[in-house]
Amino acid sequence: SYSVTRTWTATDDSGNTATASQTITVQDVTSPLIAAMPAASTIDCPAVPVFETATATDECGSNFALTFNDVTTPGACAGSYSVTRTWTATDDCGNTSTASQTIAVQDVSAPVIAALPAASTIDCPAVPVFETATATDECGSNFTLTFNDVTTPGACAGSYSVTRTWTATDDCGNTSTASQMITVQDVTAPVIVALPAASTIDCPAVPVFETATATDECGSNFALTFNDVTTSGACAGSYSVT
């Protein structure tokens, strides 16, 4: 920004002079020109935005400064957001121009559930005790951990398996699952309540036995049957029955 004054001087042969002037002022109303910035783009977290450094030119040759300002717009979860970097070029005459670049960060990564114990087998009447799952989210999003149990019956009430499946869901709807299975086996026989001790009676009385009862600590159904074995004694009236 400057002005130029041109002064004409007319001088005749006698040395007489006259002058006349013309002034032209040049003003700088043209802003610096910022080179084109990259188009809007999308990256996946946990990557973070990396912006191009703006460059500019000023056709009037003025000095200029390049500064930037970032504006972050949150998304549905911590790992989802966009950042717009706006560059401003300002010359010494106060002319400005701007150019922006936007980078969106999307969260397409599910939380990672830590490894759960391998499948295992226990003996009834013990009942399955599962580990509590833990998880991490590399994008820093909040997440919930829920579980669902599925029981598969075995051959008897005391024999079955339970599979617990954990689901981790972050605020952006990404999910992952992990399961642990515990099998319960019934290797315990029913327990027959103690029967009367061996005894002796006199004929012609005949043996009268107690009716046995039993319990099964695994809760399985069971059947009670009996078999008699007679052992002869010294005569027809002498014998034993087990």
Disulfide bonds with the S-S distance in Angstrom:
Cys45-Cys139 1.74
Cys77-Cys172 1.94
Cys124-Cys218 1.70
